[in-house]
Amino acid sequence: MTCCHTFWATGITTYLRNGGTIKHARQIAVHESPRSTKLYDRTGDAISLDEIERILIQDRFIGYNPGRMQRRDRRSESQTGFSTV
């Protein structure tokens, strides 16, 4: 759900990512305290592609056999701790 706080966060975050300071963002947002402005700072929320690639889906089925399903994993069992069959 989007609300006015989402717009405040987007504006403050964009300003800070483009080189703005918390001090000036506070003045622009008319906050009494920099602490209030920091609540809207989402610059630390960025997730890198490396972090996304840490997600490993263990159940990638390579074939369907009603009696037994075989799974394939990119990493060996010793790396994941999971059996690949």
C-alpha positions as CSV (number, residue, x, y, z in Angstrom):
1,M,0.0,0.0,0.0
2,T,1.3,3.4,-0.9
3,C,0.8,6.4,1.4
4,C,2.2,9.8,1.8
5,H,5.1,8.4,3.9
6,T,6.2,6.3,0.9
7,F,6.5,9.5,-1.1
8,W,8.5,11.2,1.7
9,A,10.8,8.2,1.9
10,T,11.3,8.2,-1.9
11,G,12.1,11.9,-2.0
12,I,14.5,11.9,1.0
13,T,16.2,8.7,-0.2
14,T,16.6,10.0,-3.8
15,Y,18.0,13.3,-2.4
16,L,20.5,11.5,-0.2
17,R,21.6,9.1,-3.0
18,N,22.3,12.1,-5.2
19,G,24.7,13.6,-2.6
20,G,22.4,15.5,-0.3
21,T,23.0,15.6,3.5
22,I,20.7,14.6,6.3
23,K,21.0,18.2,7.6
24,H,19.6,19.6,4.4
25,A,17.1,16.8,4.0
26,R,15.8,17.7,7.5
27,Q,15.4,21.3,6.5
28,I,13.6,20.4,3.3
29,A,11.2,18.0,5.1
30,V,10.7,20.6,7.9
31,H,11.6,18.1,10.6
32,E,12.6,19.3,14.0
33,S,15.1,16.5,14.4
34,P,17.5,14.7,12.0
35,R,16.3,11.5,13.8
36,S,12.8,12.0,12.2
37,T,14.4,12.5,8.8
38,K,16.5,9.3,9.2
39,L,13.3,7.3,9.6
40,Y,12.6,8.1,5.9
41,D,16.2,7.3,4.7
42,R,16.1,4.1,2.7
43,T,19.6,4.3,1.2
44,G,20.6,1.2,3.2
45,D,17.8,-0.9,1.8
46,A,19.4,-1.5,-1.6
47,I,20.0,-5.2,-2.2
48,S,22.8,-6.2,-4.5
49,L,22.5,-8.9,-7.2
50,D,25.1,-11.0,-5.2
51,E,22.7,-11.1,-2.2
52,I,19.8,-12.2,-4.5
53,E,21.9,-14.9,-5.9
54,R,22.4,-16.4,-2.4
55,I,18.8,-17.7,-2.7
56,L,19.1,-21.3,-3.7
57,I,15.9,-23.2,-4.5
58,Q,16.6,-26.8,-3.4
59,D,13.7,-28.5,-5.2
60,R,14.6,-28.2,-8.9
61,F,13.2,-31.3,-10.4
62,I,15.0,-32.7,-13.5
63,G,12.5,-35.3,-14.3
64,Y,9.2,-36.7,-13.1
65,N,8.9,-40.3,-12.0
66,P,5.8,-41.1,-10.0
67,G,7.8,-43.5,-7.8
68,R,10.7,-41.2,-7.2
69,M,11.6,-37.6,-8.1
70,Q,15.2,-36.6,-8.7
71,R,16.4,-33.2,-7.8
72,R,19.3,-31.3,-9.3
73,D,21.4,-28.8,-7.4
74,R,24.2,-26.6,-8.8
75,R,26.4,-27.2,-5.7
76,S,27.5,-30.5,-4.2
77,E,25.9,-32.0,-1.1
78,S,29.0,-31.2,0.9
79,Q,28.5,-27.5,0.2
80,T,24.7,-27.4,0.8
81,G,24.3,-30.1,3.4
82,F,21.4,-31.5,1.4
83,S,21.2,-34.7,-0.6
84,T,20.8,-34.1,-4.3
85,V,18.8,-37.3,-4.9
